[in-house]
Amino acid sequence: MESEIKTLRVSDKGQIAIPNSVRQKLGIQRGDNLILFEIEGKILLEKQKNVSEKMKDDFKDVLHFSEKSLKEVWDNSGDEIWSQYLENKNAS
C-alpha cells in the first residue's frame, strides 16, 4: 500500500485541511462524516461509513449468539417482547 506524508497547519479554530490528493485517494467528499480516534498521542481519521461497516461485521457473531441465548430463555408463546423482536427482525 502506498503511503503519503503531508504537513498540515492547524488554524486558530483548530481546523485542518485534508489535502486534495489524500481526499481523492480515500474517496472523501464534501459532507462526509469522519470519526477521529486519539490513540496514545496519535490521531486517526476514518470515514464513518467504513467504521460502521467494520463494526457491523465485528458484532455479527455476538448478535447471533445473543439471539440464540435469548431464544432459549424467552422461547414461550406468551412472551410478547420476544415475538415482537422476531417480527421486527424478519421484517428488515
Steps between C-alpha positions, in 0.01 A plus 500: 500500500630840403542756780499876481650748745371857515554793734180664624448826685240532775289818475403726791173303518686166520414409142717318248457449126539150359703531181309439177726211396420317826126572472493364146699190593270421795176606333431773756245748366346820627243423769650161593513430873834395643574344836807615690680254725775612738716203592820540702563852373423419137199612298315269264220622272268254330182536299197435721355266238812281512496482880130409502554219250798362694308511828202325343730217388671487841170461684318257269618197704406668827153573366457140385596356840294761685191412299560131559540552877193724521292252305587227751394725789195661340375222275138487606185592316386747768806722475396804297842671513684211334222456242511872411881489473485206259227666292705822471819309415327293231337812354839669441 
